[in-house]
Amino acid sequence: MTKAQNTDKIGTLYVVATPIGNLADISERALTTLAEVDLIAAEDTRHTGKLLSHFNIKAKTFALHDHNEKQKAQQILDWLNEGLNIALVSDAGTPLISDPGYAVVNLCRNEGADVTPVPGACAAITALCCSGLPTDRFQFIGFTPAKSQARQQFFVDAFESGITSIMYESTHRIMASLEDMQTALGAEQHVVFAKELTKTYETFFSGSVGELIEYLNNEPEKQRGELVLMLPGKAKQQDEIPADARKMLSLLEPEMPLKKACGVVAEYFGLKKNALYKAVIADKDD
């Protein structure tokens, strides 16, 4: 990884995860990488400087943030082509996960440069694994929208997806966001809230949206810090008919008896014929 090892004179971009709170969470490989690269691209050089100082790492850093990464991407690629090894870090956690770096990694990949992950902490995954929500299927959907109406639709779409959704929220917007979730999904909607993960005041709250609003109103200090919201997906109804199956039924029903149409559709989509027939009859009765 060092210059001496880099015999082909083509550098590597290391995407390095750093702690989200507890500095002891940094990996040995991350420390070695940060100590040996030629340059470190940091979201905030002052913040990263404190991390490097804590571990007594002497390294040259430069700023790479939302406002300059498109301009810096080509320069980074040029440095890699000159044989320099570069580490990319964000203020905390895994770069690119609601943090800068996409433009750089995308360009480097498109140009055939060597991009290597140095994995570690990520707030979304850290929160999910302790949430008690289903983890077999989930989606990370970033920060909630800034405007109320868009946020409400955002929550509806997340819920309707049918899988666990993980999102970030800012301190100054958390209460307005929860009010919008309550409006969109109801006060009884289950939600999990996590803050200050791996830090001194780490907090998890699991309950209804209404209960969470009350909890945060009673303890305003809990509204501050790095916040994660997690929402379970809508439970799939056992007898729910897939949209494609409904469409095929609507085409076949005028041409043949309903039971026969249900048999054809059930066989095509791998459904149970009797269950499908009962669901269709129930829909018609409704």
WOBEL-V953717 format. One record per backbone hydrogen bond with DSSP energy under -0.5 kcal/mol. CO is the residue of the C=O (numbers start at 1). NH is the residue of the N-H. Records with the same first field share a line. If there is no record, write none. Layout:
# WOBEL-V953717
CO: NH / NH
This chain:
# WOBEL-V953717
2: 6
5: 7
6: 9
9: 11
11: 114
12: 14 / 86
13: 15 / 116
14: 16 / 88
15: 17 / 118
18: 93
21: 23
22: 25
23: 26
27: 31
28: 32
29: 33
30: 34
31: 35
32: 36
33: 37
39: 87
40: 42 / 62
41: 89
42: 64
44: 48
45: 49
46: 50
47: 51
48: 52
49: 53
50: 54
51: 55
52: 57
53: 56
56: 58
57: 59
59: 61
60: 40
62: 42
65: 68 / 69
68: 72
69: 73
70: 74
71: 75
72: 76
73: 77
74: 78
75: 79
76: 80
77: 81
78: 82
79: 84
80: 11 / 83
85: 38 / 39
86: 14
87: 41 / 89
88: 16
89: 43
93: 18 / 95
94: 97
96: 98
100: 96
101: 105
102: 106
103: 107
104: 108
105: 109
106: 110
107: 111
108: 113
109: 112
113: 115
114: 13
116: 15
118: 17
122: 126
123: 127
124: 128
125: 129
127: 130
128: 131 / 132
137: 164
139: 141 / 166
142: 168
147: 151
148: 152
149: 153
150: 154
151: 155
152: 156
153: 157
154: 158
155: 159
156: 160
157: 161
159: 162 / 234
164: 139
165: 231
166: 141
167: 229
168: 144
169: 227
170: 173 / 174
171: 174
173: 177
174: 178
175: 179
176: 180
177: 181
178: 182
179: 183
180: 184
181: 185
182: 186
186: 189
187: 210
189: 209
191: 207
192: 230
193: 205
194: 228
195: 203
196: 199
199: 202
203: 195
205: 193
207: 191
208: 212
209: 213
210: 214
211: 215
212: 216
213: 217
214: 218
215: 219
219: 222
220: 223
221: 224
225: 227
226: 196
227: 169
228: 194
229: 167
230: 192
231: 165
237: 240
240: 242
242: 246
243: 247
244: 248
245: 249
246: 250
247: 251
248: 252
249: 253
252: 255 / 256
253: 256
257: 261
258: 262
259: 263
260: 264
261: 265
262: 266
263: 267
264: 268
265: 269
266: 270 / 271
271: 273
272: 276
273: 277
274: 278
275: 279
276: 280
277: 281
278: 282
279: 283
280: 284
281: 285
282: 286
